[in-house]
Amino acid sequence: MTAKLLAHFKQAIGEFKLIPSDGGCFELTVNGKLLFSKLAEGCFPDEGKMLKAVEAKAGKAPVKG
């Protein structure tokens, strides 16, 4: 999923953090806003929906090319 985000947005991402944890935690935040929590949903997010949600919250379109 990390690779998809980086490939989709390329230089549009100003900062990207991966914070390791245990216990099956996977949370996706953009600009301090929680977009997805695996603990709350019980599964990983759909990649297409995840990319669209990040795009909407970040206010940045993907870089083409």
Residue pairs with C-beta under 8 A, 6 or more apart in sequence:
1 44
1 45
1 47
1 50
2 16
2 18
4 47
4 50
4 51
5 13
5 16
5 50
5 51
5 54
6 13
6 16
8 51
8 62
9 54
9 55
9 58
9 60
9 62
9 63
10 62
10 63
11 63
12 58
12 60
12 61
12 62
12 63
24 38
24 39
25 38
25 39
26 36
26 37
26 38
26 39
26 44
27 34
27 36
27 37
27 38
27 39
28 34
28 35
28 36
28 37
28 45
28 50
28 53
28 54
29 35
30 53
30 54
30 57
30 58
31 57
31 58
33 57
35 50
35 53
35 54
35 57
36 45
36 50
36 53
38 44
38 45
45 53
51 62
55 61
55 62
